[in-house]
């Protein structure tokens, strides 16, 4: 085994602080001190225990061979992955070539000589930063006009929904990348602050306040009750209907429909919790009417798993509590994506579960135009109402509300 080149000694000595810093950031159990580091007798350097990594890789063999008599070798071989080892080698080699630690740039071996003498894996310099081209002022304005017009016509919409529609429309500078979504997000924010896009046009149901409803006095309470009076639409329908949706932001897109039809809108935020599912079923215990559940989830691995999980939990709790429940996946399906020609994105393959997704792409609910998403929910609800029932009950509701207000205006005298 060949000894470490002398020219690298000062460079590696200066790298020790960086190694300790990287170690502290990497090991969650370490703090200002290094509890897993101890002095190794006969070496005078840092040794470690408790971190058996893969020593079979070529990069680790190089480190063990070149730097075996230096404390960096003991730490680096055990602790860091190949990319980190390559970074340390690259820094050491750069210092050796420039003589930054020795003051004599010509005294040390070149990178080629080190390569020839020790046969390491090639150490590549950092890749240059890829700078993205900024849109021209005319492109930015064209994009702004599209975003403003679409948001005005189809409000309320989500920012991600605006991004998908801009990509479908071929707006300059927008493609199927997260960077393009960030562009739209930033520009929509600026347009709202400039007053060109109304804040009410953008849906954000992810943040809300909790506050009790209060009144000035009892007369005010009665009047407000009369003005907000709603007649139950489902009293004689024979079924109960619920809409479940995966995302908070999209709740603001469809809640006008669920509010109009007096239907609960349940936001699961991905995988629903056991408690949320249990309480949803518990609310129907004792009812002799079946519960019709319509669920909206992304067309991807996590969305499909979350929908199956919801189905399983609701069905299990319903069986335990004597509730009849029927689960229906309202969207998003492969057939809908193909029929509506929705924009898709590459599916993530970062986990073993993601790799089992059988389709070459994924699609988000936000890709559905907001008017179409509202129509989808409306159609599902109307399956369980007689034609014209909503209009008939709304008319009765209006007459009853006026009667209540007249009664209050007469001092409570009929």
C-alpha positions as CSV (number, residue, x, y, z in Angstrom):
1,X,0.0,0.0,0.0
2,X,1.5,3.3,-1.0
3,X,1.8,6.2,1.4
4,X,-0.1,9.4,1.1
5,X,1.6,12.1,-1.0
6,X,3.2,14.6,1.2
7,X,1.7,17.4,-0.8
8,X,-1.8,16.4,0.4
9,X,-0.9,16.5,4.1
10,X,-1.5,20.3,4.7
11,X,-4.7,20.2,2.5
12,X,-6.1,17.2,4.4
13,X,-5.2,18.8,7.7
14,X,-7.2,21.9,6.8
15,X,-10.0,19.7,5.7
16,X,-10.4,18.1,9.2
17,X,-12.6,20.9,10.5
18,X,-14.8,20.5,7.4
19,X,-15.1,16.8,8.0
20,X,-16.1,17.3,11.7
21,X,-18.7,20.0,10.6
22,X,-20.2,17.6,8.0
23,X,-20.2,14.8,10.5
24,X,-22.2,17.0,13.0
25,X,-24.7,17.9,10.4
26,X,-25.1,14.3,9.2
27,X,-25.4,12.4,12.5
28,X,-28.6,13.4,14.3
29,X,-27.2,12.0,17.6
30,X,-24.2,14.3,17.6
31,X,-24.1,17.9,18.8
32,X,-21.3,20.4,19.5
33,X,-19.2,17.4,20.6
34,X,-18.7,14.1,18.8
35,X,-19.9,11.4,21.1
36,X,-18.9,8.6,18.8
37,X,-15.4,9.8,18.2
38,X,-12.5,8.7,20.4
39,X,-8.7,8.9,20.3
40,X,-7.2,5.8,18.7
41,X,-4.1,4.6,20.5
42,X,-1.0,4.4,18.3
43,X,-2.5,6.5,15.6
44,X,-3.0,9.9,17.3
45,X,-6.0,10.6,15.1
46,X,-9.8,10.2,15.2
47,X,-11.4,6.8,15.2
48,X,-15.0,5.8,15.4
49,X,-17.3,3.0,16.2
50,X,-21.0,2.3,15.5
51,X,-21.2,3.3,11.8
52,X,-20.6,0.2,9.7
53,X,-21.0,1.4,6.1
54,X,-20.4,-0.3,2.9
55,X,-16.6,-0.6,2.5
56,X,-16.7,-2.5,-0.7
57,X,-17.1,0.5,-3.0
58,X,-14.2,1.6,-5.1
59,X,-14.3,5.1,-3.6
60,X,-13.9,3.8,-0.1
61,X,-11.0,1.6,-1.1
62,X,-9.3,4.6,-2.5
63,X,-9.7,6.6,0.7
64,X,-8.5,3.7,2.8
65,X,-5.4,3.2,0.6
66,X,-4.4,6.8,0.1
67,X,-5.2,8.2,3.5
68,X,-4.8,5.3,5.9
69,X,-2.2,7.1,8.0
70,X,-4.3,10.2,8.4
71,X,-7.3,10.8,10.7
72,X,-9.4,11.8,7.7
73,X,-9.2,8.3,6.3
74,X,-10.6,6.6,9.4
75,X,-13.5,9.1,9.7
76,X,-14.3,9.4,6.0
77,X,-14.3,5.7,5.2
78,X,-16.7,4.9,7.9
79,X,-19.0,8.0,7.8
80,X,-19.5,9.5,4.3
81,X,-21.0,8.3,1.1
82,X,-19.2,8.2,-2.2
83,X,-20.3,11.6,-3.3
84,X,-19.1,13.2,-0.1
85,X,-15.7,11.3,-0.3
86,X,-15.3,12.6,-3.8
87,X,-16.0,16.1,-2.7
88,X,-13.3,15.9,0.0
89,X,-10.8,14.4,-2.5
90,X,-11.6,17.1,-5.0
91,X,-11.0,19.9,-2.5
92,X,-7.7,18.3,-1.3
93,X,-6.5,17.9,-4.9
94,X,-7.5,21.5,-5.8
95,X,-5.5,22.8,-2.8
96,X,-2.5,20.6,-3.8
97,X,-2.6,21.9,-7.4
98,X,-2.8,25.6,-6.4
99,X,-0.4,25.3,-3.5
100,X,-2.8,27.3,-1.4
101,X,-1.7,25.5,1.7
102,X,2.0,25.2,0.9
103,X,2.8,28.5,-0.8
104,X,4.6,26.7,-3.6
105,X,2.2,25.7,-6.5
106,X,4.9,23.9,-8.4
107,X,6.3,21.6,-5.7
108,X,3.4,19.1,-5.6
109,X,2.3,16.4,-8.0
110,X,-0.4,17.2,-10.5
111,X,-3.8,15.6,-10.5
112,X,-2.7,13.3,-13.3
113,X,0.3,12.1,-11.3
114,X,-1.9,11.4,-8.3
115,X,-4.2,9.5,-10.5
116,X,-1.4,7.5,-12.0
117,X,0.3,6.7,-8.7
118,X,-2.8,5.7,-6.7
119,X,-5.3,4.6,-9.3
120,X,-8.3,6.4,-7.7
121,X,-11.7,6.9,-9.3
122,X,-11.7,10.1,-11.3
123,X,-12.7,13.1,-9.1
124,X,-15.0,15.4,-11.1
125,X,-15.3,19.1,-10.5
126,X,-18.6,20.6,-9.5
127,X,-21.0,21.0,-12.3
128,X,-21.5,24.6,-13.5
129,X,-24.7,26.3,-12.4
130,X,-27.3,26.1,-15.0
131,X,-28.9,29.5,-15.2
132,X,-32.4,29.6,-16.5
133,X,-33.4,32.2,-19.1
134,X,-35.6,34.9,-17.8
135,X,-38.8,35.6,-19.7
136,X,-38.9,38.8,-21.8
137,X,-41.2,41.6,-20.7
138,X,-43.5,40.7,-23.6
139,X,-43.6,37.0,-22.5
140,X,-44.3,38.0,-18.9
141,X,-47.2,40.3,-20.0
142,X,-48.7,37.6,-22.2
143,X,-48.5,35.2,-19.3
144,X,-50.1,37.8,-17.0
145,X,-53.0,38.4,-19.4
146,X,-53.8,34.7,-19.6
147,X,-53.6,34.2,-15.8
148,X,-55.9,37.2,-15.2
149,X,-58.4,36.2,-17.8
150,X,-58.6,32.6,-16.8
151,X,-58.9,33.4,-13.1
152,X,-61.6,36.0,-13.7
153,X,-63.7,33.6,-15.8
154,X,-63.3,30.4,-13.7
155,X,-63.0,31.8,-10.2
156,X,-62.3,30.5,-7.6
157,X,-59.3,28.6,-8.9
158,X,-56.1,27.2,-7.2
159,X,-52.7,28.5,-8.2
160,X,-51.8,24.9,-9.3
161,X,-54.9,24.8,-11.4
162,X,-53.8,28.0,-13.1
163,X,-50.4,26.5,-13.8
164,X,-52.0,23.4,-15.5
165,X,-54.2,25.5,-17.7
166,X,-51.3,27.8,-18.7
167,X,-49.3,24.7,-19.6
168,X,-52.2,23.3,-21.7
169,X,-52.7,26.7,-23.4
170,X,-49.0,26.8,-24.4
171,X,-48.3,30.0,-22.5
172,X,-44.7,31.1,-23.1
173,X,-42.2,29.8,-20.6
174,X,-44.6,27.3,-19.0
175,X,-43.9,23.5,-19.3
176,X,-44.3,20.3,-17.3
177,X,-41.8,21.2,-14.6
178,X,-41.9,22.3,-11.0
179,X,-39.9,25.4,-12.0
180,X,-42.8,26.4,-14.3
181,X,-45.2,26.0,-11.4
182,X,-43.0,28.3,-9.3
183,X,-43.1,30.9,-12.1
184,X,-46.9,30.9,-12.1
185,X,-47.0,31.0,-8.3
186,X,-44.7,34.0,-8.1
187,X,-46.4,35.9,-10.9
188,X,-49.9,35.3,-9.5
189,X,-48.7,36.7,-6.2
190,X,-47.3,39.8,-7.9
191,X,-50.5,40.2,-9.9
192,X,-52.6,40.0,-6.7
193,X,-50.5,42.6,-5.0
194,X,-50.7,44.9,-8.0
195,X,-54.5,44.6,-8.0
196,X,-54.7,42.9,-11.3
197,X,-56.0,39.6,-9.9
198,X,-58.6,39.8,-7.1
199,X,-57.7,38.0,-3.9
200,X,-61.2,36.4,-4.0
201,X,-60.4,34.7,-7.4
202,X,-57.8,32.4,-5.8
203,X,-58.8,29.5,-3.6
204,X,-56.9,28.7,-0.4
205,X,-58.9,26.7,2.1
206,X,-55.7,25.5,3.9
207,X,-55.8,28.3,6.5
208,X,-58.9,29.2,8.5
209,X,-59.8,30.7,11.9
210,X,-61.8,29.3,14.8
211,X,-64.1,31.7,16.5
212,X,-67.4,31.4,18.3
213,X,-70.4,33.1,16.7
214,X,-71.6,35.9,18.9
215,X,-74.4,38.6,18.7
216,X,-75.0,42.1,20.0
217,X,-78.2,40.9,21.8
218,X,-81.0,38.4,21.6
219,X,-82.9,40.3,19.0
220,X,-79.8,40.4,16.8
221,X,-79.4,36.6,17.3
222,X,-83.0,36.0,16.2
223,X,-82.6,38.2,13.1
224,X,-79.4,36.7,12.0
225,X,-80.9,33.2,12.4
226,X,-83.8,34.2,10.3
227,X,-81.6,35.7,7.6
228,X,-79.4,32.6,7.4
229,X,-82.2,30.1,7.7
230,X,-81.8,27.0,5.5
231,X,-84.4,24.3,4.9
232,X,-83.0,20.8,5.0
233,X,-82.7,19.6,1.4
234,X,-82.2,15.9,2.3
235,X,-85.0,15.3,4.8
236,X,-87.1,13.3,2.4
237,X,-84.3,12.2,0.0
238,X,-83.9,8.7,1.4
239,X,-80.1,8.9,1.4
240,X,-77.3,11.0,2.8
241,X,-74.5,12.2,0.6
242,X,-70.9,13.3,1.4
243,X,-68.1,14.6,-0.8
244,X,-64.6,13.7,0.2
245,X,-61.7,15.5,-1.3
246,X,-57.9,15.0,-0.9
247,X,-56.7,18.6,-0.9
248,X,-57.6,21.6,1.2
249,X,-57.0,24.1,-1.6
250,X,-59.5,22.4,-3.9
251,X,-62.2,22.5,-1.2
252,X,-62.5,26.2,-2.0
253,X,-63.2,25.4,-5.6
254,X,-66.1,23.0,-5.0
255,X,-67.6,24.3,-1.7
256,X,-70.0,26.6,-3.5
257,X,-71.7,23.5,-4.9
258,X,-71.7,21.5,-1.7
259,X,-73.0,24.6,0.2
260,X,-75.8,25.1,-2.3
261,X,-76.9,21.5,-2.1
262,X,-76.5,21.2,1.7
263,X,-73.9,18.4,1.4
264,X,-71.0,17.9,3.8
265,X,-67.5,18.5,2.2
266,X,-64.9,16.3,4.0
267,X,-61.2,17.2,3.4
268,X,-58.9,14.3,4.2
269,X,-55.5,16.1,3.5
270,X,-54.1,12.9,1.9
271,X,-54.6,9.8,4.1
272,X,-57.5,10.3,6.4
273,X,-57.0,9.6,10.1
274,X,-58.8,6.9,12.0
275,X,-60.5,9.5,14.1
276,X,-61.8,11.5,11.2
277,X,-63.2,8.4,9.5
278,X,-64.7,7.1,12.8
279,X,-66.4,10.4,13.5
280,X,-67.8,10.6,9.9
281,X,-69.5,7.2,10.4
282,X,-70.5,8.0,14.0
283,X,-72.6,11.0,12.8
284,X,-74.9,8.5,10.9
285,X,-75.4,6.0,13.7
286,X,-79.1,5.4,14.2
287,X,-80.0,6.6,10.7
288,X,-81.9,4.2,8.5
289,X,-80.7,6.0,5.3
290,X,-77.6,4.7,3.4
291,X,-74.6,7.0,3.2
292,X,-73.3,7.7,-0.3
293,X,-69.6,8.7,-0.3
294,X,-68.0,10.3,-3.4
295,X,-64.3,10.7,-3.2
296,X,-61.9,12.9,-5.3
297,X,-58.2,11.9,-5.2
298,X,-55.1,12.5,-7.4
299,X,-54.3,9.9,-10.1
300,X,-51.0,8.7,-8.6
301,X,-49.7,6.1,-6.3
302,X,-50.3,8.1,-3.1
303,X,-53.7,9.3,-4.2
304,X,-54.9,5.8,-5.1
305,X,-53.6,4.4,-1.8
306,X,-55.3,7.2,0.2
307,X,-58.6,6.5,-1.6
308,X,-58.3,2.8,-0.8
309,X,-57.4,3.6,2.8
310,X,-60.5,5.8,3.1
311,X,-62.7,3.1,1.6
312,X,-61.3,0.5,4.1
313,X,-61.7,2.7,7.2
314,X,-65.3,3.9,6.4
315,X,-66.4,0.4,5.5
316,X,-64.8,-1.1,8.6
317,X,-66.3,1.5,11.0
318,X,-69.7,1.3,9.2
319,X,-69.8,-2.4,9.7
320,X,-69.0,-2.0,13.4
321,X,-71.6,0.7,14.0
322,X,-74.4,-0.6,11.9
323,X,-74.3,2.1,9.1
324,X,-74.9,1.3,5.5
325,X,-72.2,3.0,3.4
326,X,-71.4,3.0,-0.3
327,X,-68.0,4.3,-1.4
328,X,-67.6,5.7,-5.0
329,X,-64.4,7.0,-6.5
330,X,-65.7,10.2,-8.3
331,X,-62.2,11.0,-9.6
332,X,-59.5,11.0,-10.8
333,X,-59.6,8.0,-13.1
334,X,-57.6,6.9,-16.1
335,X,-60.7,7.1,-18.2
336,X,-61.4,10.7,-17.2
337,X,-57.8,11.7,-18.0
338,X,-58.0,10.2,-21.4
339,X,-61.5,11.5,-22.2
340,X,-60.8,15.0,-21.0
341,X,-57.3,15.1,-22.3
342,X,-55.9,16.4,-19.0
343,X,-52.3,17.4,-18.6
344,X,-50.2,14.8,-16.8
345,X,-46.8,14.8,-15.2
346,X,-44.1,12.1,-14.8
347,X,-44.8,9.9,-11.8
348,X,-42.4,9.8,-8.9
349,X,-40.2,6.7,-8.7
350,X,-38.3,7.6,-5.6
351,X,-39.7,4.9,-3.3
352,X,-40.4,1.2,-3.6
353,X,-44.1,1.9,-3.3
354,X,-43.9,4.6,-6.1
355,X,-42.1,2.1,-8.4
356,X,-45.2,-0.2,-8.2
357,X,-47.4,2.4,-9.8
358,X,-48.5,0.7,-13.1
359,X,-48.9,3.8,-15.2
360,X,-46.2,5.9,-16.9
361,X,-47.6,9.2,-15.7
362,X,-49.7,10.8,-12.9
363,X,-52.4,13.5,-12.9
364,X,-53.5,15.9,-10.2
365,X,-57.1,16.9,-9.5
366,X,-55.9,20.5,-10.1
367,X,-55.5,19.6,-13.8
368,X,-59.3,19.4,-14.1
369,X,-60.7,22.8,-15.2
370,X,-62.5,24.3,-12.1
371,X,-65.8,24.6,-13.9
372,X,-65.6,20.9,-14.9
373,X,-64.7,19.9,-11.3
374,X,-67.7,21.7,-9.9
375,X,-69.9,20.1,-12.6
376,X,-68.6,16.7,-11.6
377,X,-69.6,17.2,-8.0
378,X,-73.0,18.7,-8.9
379,X,-73.8,15.7,-11.1
380,X,-73.0,13.3,-8.4
381,X,-75.2,15.1,-5.9
382,X,-78.1,15.5,-8.3
383,X,-78.3,11.7,-8.8
384,X,-80.0,11.5,-5.5
385,X,-82.4,14.4,-5.8
386,X,-85.7,14.5,-7.9
387,X,-85.5,16.9,-10.8
388,X,-86.5,20.4,-9.7
389,X,-86.3,19.5,-6.0
390,X,-83.7,22.1,-5.2
391,X,-85.7,24.9,-6.8
392,X,-88.9,23.8,-5.1
393,X,-87.2,23.7,-1.6
394,X,-85.4,27.0,-2.2
395,X,-88.7,28.7,-2.9
396,X,-90.2,27.3,0.3
397,X,-87.1,28.3,2.2
398,X,-87.4,31.9,0.9
399,X,-91.1,32.2,1.9
400,X,-90.4,30.8,5.4
401,X,-87.5,33.2,5.8
402,X,-89.7,36.2,4.9
403,X,-92.3,35.0,7.4
404,X,-89.7,34.8,10.2
405,X,-88.4,38.3,9.4
406,X,-92.0,39.8,9.3
407,X,-92.7,38.1,12.7
408,X,-89.6,39.7,14.2
409,X,-90.4,43.1,12.6
410,X,-93.8,43.0,14.3
411,X,-92.2,42.6,17.7
412,X,-92.9,38.9,17.8
413,X,-96.6,39.2,17.1
414,X,-98.0,37.0,14.3
